[in-house]
Amino acid sequence: MTKVENKKSFDWVYGVLGLVCGIATAAVISGSFLWSLFGGVLGLITGAVFVNSVVKGRKY
């Protein structure tokens, strides 16, 4: 039999993890809702940078 490779892209996982971890980190540090939103945005940006620089060139 031939091996079927998974062609689905799971790049969205890095964005979700960045968002959740950014919100959690900002909430623990500051305790404020607005800083939690700011932490979520920073987490999304970090996830996008990670996908475009580290994961993009990797072969599965």
C-alpha positions in Angstrom: 0.0 0.0 0.0 1.1 3.6 -0.5 1.5 5.9 2.4 -1.0 8.8 2.3 0.4 12.1 3.7 -1.7 14.5 5.6 -2.0 17.7 3.4 -4.0 19.7 5.9 -2.4 22.8 7.3 -2.3 23.2 11.1 -0.8 26.6 11.1 -3.8 28.0 12.9 -2.9 26.1 16.0 0.1 28.4 16.6 -2.2 31.4 16.5 -4.6 30.0 19.0 -1.9 28.9 21.4 -0.3 32.4 21.1 -3.7 34.0 21.8 -4.5 31.8 24.8 -1.0 32.0 26.3 -0.8 35.8 25.8 -4.2 36.3 27.5 -3.2 34.0 30.4 0.1 35.7 30.9 -1.2 39.2 30.9 -4.1 38.3 33.2 -1.7 36.7 35.7 0.7 39.6 35.6 -1.7 42.6 35.6 -5.1 41.3 36.5 -6.8 43.7 34.2 -9.1 42.9 31.3 -7.6 45.5 28.9 -4.0 44.2 29.5 -5.4 40.7 28.8 -6.6 41.9 25.4 -3.2 43.5 24.7 -1.5 40.3 25.7 -3.7 38.3 23.4 -2.8 40.6 20.5 0.9 40.2 21.3 0.4 36.4 21.5 -1.2 36.4 18.0 1.6 38.4 16.6 4.2 36.1 18.2 2.4 33.1 16.8 2.3 34.6 13.3 6.0 35.4 13.4 6.8 31.9 14.6 4.8 30.4 11.7 6.4 32.6 9.1 10.0 32.2 10.2 10.4 28.8 11.9 7.6 26.5 10.7 7.5 27.7 7.1 10.8 26.1 6.0 10.3 22.8 7.9 9.5 19.7 6.0 7.1 17.3 7.7 
